[in-house]
């Protein structure tokens, strides 16, 4: 195998791992946002102090921003990996390579 093909395989693995991490982060921030919204609703229902409600609102807003940020980074990473997959198939004939097949599976999971 050529050095170029080995470098492409390495990039496939790196980008695949990045997508898995970003997908996990997006899911965790979504869960965190839901928990913070529930906490804020409880504060409102219990008639908590204005400062507590305002602070809970800020935390919810920050968490929502993180969801948007990680989702944007995930989408960009998926695009990059899809381009690399297409290039690997075309230029290096790696259609049956394990790293490429794994990368395709990860793209499908992240896009779902």
Protein Blocks (a to p, Z undefined) as FASTA:
>chain_A
ZZklmmmmmmmmmmmmmmmmmmmmmmmmmmmmmmmmmmmmmmmmnopafklmmmmmmmmm
mmmmmmmmmmmmmmmmmmmmmmmmmmmmmmnopmlgmklmmmmmmmmmmmZZ
